[in-house]
């Protein structure tokens, strides 16, 4: 059976020079790859003062991400580029600081807690349907714009109880857009120890956008933080006005050892991180999901048939999500083909051996979900869109589909630093895709081929333009 193979940048046959790889990376991480990148177990690049190792072999990936994770902390480049916005959040810190924060945040993102904010996700999905329904049938539309909007709306509603319909919430969204356009350009030179190559005007504009975002977040968070602290000062165990969104959960959490919670500055850091990481990655994956569905009408119709009879029940019970396996598997397969974070950068804390190579302390060690998910030795038909590989209908030519998923599937990372929002993202995406498939049909726009670029996330350099047709509204 012939399946859709989405376009991605064709890798060069021969390995480019180290300097060519660097200047390619300034546009997109994907530009630095060549044919053997998709088959090798481990590769290396050396520049003056920079040693970089690409790890693709599952055993080595597990070593870096799980078994010896403390010996491979997050790359300092991430903190250098993102700290003006994210501060010392769990995204930028390492060691004991990260561990304490992660332990405080984990309870807020457990499955039961995430289900409690499901109605807020539903409200954002309803608003999305209204916006798209206002388009004339057959309208050509860049779905990245709409998916970015709905993902941001979901994050703002679930964390801050603020819909994305104006005021401070809209200004935060717009400022994040400016920041996201600049941050990747500053990360590439920093990754290679060449901070002096960053244009000073881009650094300034990036910091101004970060300052604006944090000022707006402070205005939303501070009144609730002060009210909660005042309730505690009065001897109350809780503030009945704190609410039930994720910010309320973060206000209430306490370290079991010290009894201390997040400081106000830490709270702002974590909310900024949740907004950036949560809406950018979801927007990327949802946009690519629609691109893939538009090019596979049979899967799109199956998803429509699955979603329509369940949407009404889903509105009353988030447990119905389990009855949407195809929606879930479409999202999983999209995450395989277009993992939002295509490259996970770590640093070796000490000298160590990897295969036949000696990795010096301070060397960059990169684990690439983009490469691992398309690795010829790890996946059957790696370039094909086949959501059934994650279900009960995997084709017979996949000798070890389950093994591939276990060893070579890491869209959320793995190990102690696995994405804290993985459950949230899967619930959000299943809801949004089922809602879209029930209400709309998507077709490719003739002549438009999205060009993937790897920057902060894997996005389309030229947007994802599709034709949008309304269906009869489900009962």
C-alpha positions in Angstrom: 0.0 0.0 0.0 1.4 3.3 -1.1 1.4 6.0 1.7 2.1 9.7 1.8 5.8 10.6 2.3 5.9 14.2 3.4 8.7 16.4 2.0 11.7 17.2 4.1 15.0 18.9 3.1 16.9 16.4 1.0 20.2 15.6 2.7 23.4 16.1 0.8 25.2 12.9 -0.4 28.5 13.9 1.1 29.2 15.3 4.5 29.6 19.1 4.3 32.6 20.8 5.8 32.4 21.8 9.4 32.2 25.5 8.6 29.5 24.9 6.0 27.5 22.9 8.6 27.8 25.8 11.0 26.6 28.4 8.5 23.8 26.0 7.5 22.7 25.7 11.1 22.3 29.4 11.3 19.3 29.0 9.0 18.1 25.6 10.2 19.5 22.6 12.1 18.2 20.4 9.3 20.6 22.0 6.8 23.6 20.5 8.5 22.4 16.9 7.9 23.6 14.6 5.1 22.6 11.1 3.9 24.6 9.1 6.4 23.1 11.1 9.3 20.0 8.9 8.8 21.9 5.6 9.2 24.9 6.3 11.4 25.1 5.3 15.1 27.3 8.2 16.1 28.8 11.2 14.4 31.2 14.0 15.3 32.0 17.6 14.2 35.0 19.5 15.4 35.6 23.3 15.1 38.2 25.4 16.9 37.1 25.2 20.6 34.0 23.1 19.8 33.6 19.3 19.9 30.1 18.0 18.9 28.9 14.4 18.9 25.6 13.3 17.4 24.2 10.2 19.2 21.7 8.0 17.3 22.2 4.5 18.7 19.4 3.6 21.2 21.8 2.2 23.8 23.9 5.5 23.7 20.7 7.6 23.7 19.5 5.8 26.9 22.9 6.3 28.5 22.9 10.0 27.9 19.2 10.6 28.7 18.5 8.0 31.3 21.2 6.0 32.9 23.8 8.7 33.2 21.6 11.8 32.8 23.4 13.7 35.6 26.6 13.4 33.7 25.0 15.0 30.6 23.3 18.2 31.8 21.4 20.5 29.5 23.6 22.5 27.2 24.6 26.0 28.6 23.6 27.4 25.2 19.9 27.0 26.1 20.3 29.0 29.3 22.3 31.7 27.5 19.7 32.2 24.9 16.5 31.7 26.9 17.2 32.9 30.4 16.1 36.5 29.7 12.6 35.1 29.2 12.5 31.9 31.2 14.8 32.9 34.1 15.9 29.9 36.2 13.0 27.6 35.2 13.1 23.9 34.9 13.9 24.4 31.2 17.2 26.2 31.8 18.5 24.8 35.1 20.5 21.7 36.0 21.4 19.9 39.2 19.8 20.4 42.6 18.0 23.6 41.4 16.3 21.8 38.6 15.6 18.7 40.8 13.8 20.8 43.5 11.7 22.6 40.9 10.8 19.5 39.0 9.6 17.8 42.2 7.4 20.8 43.0 5.9 20.9 39.5 5.3 17.2 38.8 2.0 16.9 40.9 0.4 19.7 38.9 0.9 17.8 35.6 -0.2 14.3 36.7 -3.1 12.8 34.7 -5.8 13.5 37.2 -4.8 17.1 37.6 -4.6 17.7 33.8 -8.1 16.2 33.5 -9.5 18.9 35.9 -8.6 21.6 33.4 -10.1 19.7 30.4 -13.2 21.9 30.2 -10.9 24.9 29.7 -9.3 23.1 26.7 -12.8 22.4 25.4 -13.7 26.1 25.6 -10.6 26.9 23.5 -11.5 24.2 21.0 -15.0 25.6 20.7 -13.6 29.1 20.0 -11.3 27.6 17.3 -14.3 26.0 15.6 -16.1 29.4 15.6 -13.1 31.2 14.0 -12.7 28.6 11.2 -16.4 28.3 10.6 -16.4 32.0 9.7 -14.2 31.3 6.7 -16.0 30.7 3.3 -15.9 27.0 2.3 -12.7 26.1 0.4 -10.8 29.0 1.8 -7.0 28.7 1.5 -5.7 29.2 5.0 -2.3 29.0 6.8 -3.2 26.5 9.5 0.0 27.3 11.5 -1.6 30.6 12.4 -4.8 29.0 13.7 -2.9 26.2 15.5 -0.6 28.7 17.2 -3.7 30.7 18.3 -5.6 27.7 19.7 -2.5 26.3 21.5 -1.8 29.6 23.1 -5.4 30.0 24.1 -5.4 26.6 25.7 -2.2 27.4 27.7 -3.6 30.8 28.9 -7.0 29.3 29.9 -5.5 26.3 31.7 -2.7 28.1 33.5 -4.1 31.6 34.1 -7.8 31.3 33.4 -7.4 34.0 30.7 -8.9 33.4 27.3 -6.9 34.7 24.3 -9.4 37.3 23.3 -7.8 40.7 24.1 -6.1 42.6 26.9 -2.9 41.4 28.5 -3.4 37.8 27.2 -3.3 39.0 23.6 -0.3 41.2 24.3 1.6 38.3 25.8 0.8 36.2 22.7 2.0 39.0 20.4 5.2 39.5 22.4 6.0 35.8 22.4 5.7 35.8 18.6 8.4 38.5 18.4 10.6 36.7 20.9 10.3 33.3 19.0 11.3 34.9 15.8 14.6 36.1 17.3 15.6 33.5 19.9 16.7 30.8 17.4 19.1 33.2 15.6 20.8 33.8 18.9 21.1 30.2 19.9 23.1 29.0 16.9 26.2 31.1 17.5 26.0 30.5 21.2 26.0 26.7 20.6 29.3 27.0 18.8 30.9 29.4 21.4 30.6 32.3 19.0 28.4 34.7 20.9 30.2 37.6 19.4 28.6 36.7 16.0 25.1 37.6 17.4 23.9 40.9 15.9 23.6 43.3 18.9 20.3 44.7 17.6 18.8 41.2 17.6 20.0 40.6 21.2 18.5 43.9 22.2 15.1 43.3 20.5 15.0 39.8 22.0 15.6 41.1 25.5 13.0 43.8 25.1 10.4 41.2 24.0 11.4 39.0 27.0 11.0 42.0 29.4 7.6 42.9 28.0 6.4 39.3 28.4 7.6 39.1 32.0 6.1 42.4 32.9 2.7 41.3 31.6 3.0 37.9 33.4 3.8 39.7 36.6 0.7 41.8 36.3 -1.4 38.6 36.0 0.3 36.5 38.6 1.2 39.0 41.3 -2.3 39.7 42.6 -3.1 36.0 43.0 0.3 35.3 44.6 -0.2 38.1 47.1 -3.7 37.0 47.9 -2.6 33.5 48.5 0.3 34.6 50.8 -2.1 36.9 52.7 -4.4 33.9 53.3 -1.5 31.9 54.7 -0.5 34.8 56.9 -4.0 34.8 58.4 -3.5 31.2 59.4 -5.6 29.8 56.7 -4.5 26.5 55.0 -5.6 27.7 51.6 -7.1 30.7 49.8 -10.6 29.7 48.7 -10.4 32.3 45.9 -7.2 30.8 44.4 -9.1 28.9 41.8 -8.5 25.5 40.2 -6.2 26.3 37.2 -2.6 25.2 37.0 -1.4 28.5 38.5 -3.5 27.7 41.6 -1.8 24.3 41.8 1.6 25.8 41.6 0.7 28.3 44.3 -0.3 25.5 46.7 2.5 23.1 46.2 5.1 22.7 49.0 8.5 21.0 49.3 7.9 18.0 51.6 11.3 18.5 53.2 11.3 22.2 53.8 7.6 23.2 53.6 8.6 26.0 51.2 6.8 26.6 47.9 7.8 28.6 44.8 9.0 32.2 45.4 7.3 34.8 43.3 10.2 35.1 40.9 10.3 31.3 40.5 6.6 31.3 39.8 7.0 33.8 37.0 9.9 31.8 35.5 7.8 28.6 35.5 4.7 30.2 33.9 6.9 31.8 31.2 8.4 28.4 30.5 5.1 26.6 30.4 3.7 29.2 27.9 6.7 29.1 25.6 7.3 25.3 25.7 3.6 24.4 25.8 2.1 26.5 23.0 5.0 26.5 20.6 5.5 22.7 20.6 1.8 21.9 20.4 1.2 24.5 17.6 4.0 22.9 15.6 2.7 19.3 16.0 -0.9 20.2 15.4 0.0 22.1 12.2 2.0 19.2 10.8 -0.9 16.8 11.8 -3.3 18.7 9.5 -0.8 18.7 6.7 -0.5 14.9 6.9 -4.2 14.4 7.2 -4.9 16.6 4.2 -2.6 14.4 2.1 -4.2 11.2 3.3 -8.0 11.5 2.8 -8.7 7.9 3.9 -7.2 8.5 7.3 -8.9 11.9 7.6 -12.3 10.3 6.9 -11.6 7.5 9.4 -10.8 10.2 12.0 -14.0 12.0 11.1 -16.0 8.8 11.6 -14.3 8.2 14.9 -14.8 11.7 16.3 -18.4 12.6 15.3 -20.3 10.1 17.5 -18.0 10.8 20.5 -17.8 14.6 20.7 -21.0 15.1 22.7 -20.0 12.6 25.3 -16.4 14.0 25.4 -17.9 17.3 26.5 -19.2 15.7 29.6 -16.4 13.2 30.3 -12.7 13.6 29.4 -12.4 9.8 29.9 -14.0 9.5 26.4 -10.5 10.5 25.1 -9.5 6.8 25.4 -12.2 6.0 22.8 -10.3 8.2 20.2 -7.4 5.9 19.4 -6.9 7.1 15.8 -6.8 10.8 16.9 -4.1 9.8 19.4 -2.2 7.7 16.9 -2.3 10.4 14.2 -0.7 12.8 16.7 1.9 10.1 17.8 2.9 9.5 14.1 3.1 13.3 13.5 5.4 13.5 16.5 7.6 10.8 14.9 7.8 12.5 11.5 8.0 16.1 12.8 9.1 16.0 16.5 8.6 19.6 17.7 12.0 19.6 19.3 14.2 17.9 16.8 17.5 18.2 18.6 18.2 17.8 22.3 21.5 19.4 23.3 23.5 18.2 26.3 27.1 18.7 27.6 29.4 16.1 28.9 30.2 16.8 32.5 33.4 14.8 32.4 35.7 12.9 30.1 34.1 9.6 28.9 34.3 7.0 26.2 31.5 6.5 23.6 31.9 3.6 21.2 35.4 4.2 19.8 35.5 7.9 20.6 36.8 9.8 23.6 34.4 12.6 24.6 36.1 15.4 26.5 34.4 17.3 29.4 32.4 20.2 28.1 31.8 18.6 24.7 28.4 19.0 23.1 26.4 15.7 22.9 23.3 16.0 20.7 20.4 13.5 20.7 18.2 14.1 17.7 14.6 12.8 17.7 14.4 14.0 14.1 17.1 11.6 13.0 16.2 8.7 15.4 12.6 8.8 14.3 13.7 8.5 10.6 16.6 6.2 11.1 16.7 3.5 8.4 17.8 0.8 10.8 15.3 1.6 13.6 12.0 2.0 11.7 10.3 0.3 8.8 9.2 2.7 6.1 10.5 5.6 8.2 9.5 8.4 5.8 5.8 7.3 5.4 2.9 8.7 7.3 1.2 5.6 8.9 -0.6 6.2 12.2 -1.6 2.6 12.3 2.0 1.7 13.2 1.0 2.9 16.7 -2.2 0.8 16.8 -3.4 -2.7 16.3 -3.2 -2.5 12.5 0.6 -2.3 12.0 1.5 -3.8 8.7 3.3 -7.1 8.5 6.5 -5.7 7.1 7.3 -4.1 10.5 9.2 -6.9 12.2 9.4 -5.0 15.5 7.0 -2.0 15.5 6.6 -2.2 19.3 10.4 -2.4 19.8 10.9 0.7 17.6 8.5 2.6 19.7 10.2 1.5 22.9 13.8 2.1 21.9 13.6 4.8 19.2 10.7 7.1 20.0 11.3 10.1 22.1 9.3 13.1 21.0 9.1 14.3 24.6 12.6 13.3 25.5 13.2 10.5 28.0 14.6 9.9 31.4 14.3 12.3 34.4 14.0 15.3 32.1 11.2 13.9 30.0 8.8 16.7 29.1 6.6 17.6 32.1 3.7 18.4 29.8 3.6 15.1 27.8 0.2 14.0 29.3 -1.2 17.6 28.8 0.0 17.7 25.2 -1.5 14.3 24.3 -4.9 15.2 25.9 -4.9 18.6 24.2 -4.0 17.2 20.7 -6.5 14.4 20.8 -9.2 16.8 21.6 -8.2 19.4 19.0 -7.7 16.9 16.2 -11.0 15.1 16.9 -12.8 18.4 17.0 -11.3 19.6 13.7 -11.9 16.3 12.0 -15.6 16.3 13.1 -16.2 19.9 11.8 -13.9 20.4 8.9 -12.2 18.7 5.9 -8.7 19.7 4.8 -7.2 19.5 1.4 -3.7 20.4 0.1 -3.3 23.8 -1.6 -2.1 23.1 -5.1 1.6 24.1 -5.5 2.2 24.6 -1.8 4.9 22.3 -0.2 5.7 23.2 3.4 9.5 23.4 3.9 10.5 22.1 7.4 13.1 24.1 9.2 14.7 23.3 12.6 14.9 26.3 14.9 13.3 26.6 18.3 10.9 23.9 17.0 10.4 22.1 13.7 8.2 24.6 11.8 7.3 25.2 8.1 9.5 28.0 6.8 6.7 29.0 4.3 3.7 28.1 6.5 1.3 25.2 6.1 -1.4 26.4 3.7 -4.5 24.2 3.2 -8.0 24.4 1.9 -10.6 24.3 4.7 -14.1 23.0 4.0 -16.8 22.9 6.7 -18.7 19.6 7.3 -22.2 19.3 8.7 -21.9 20.0 12.4 -22.0 16.9 14.5 -25.0 16.4 16.8 
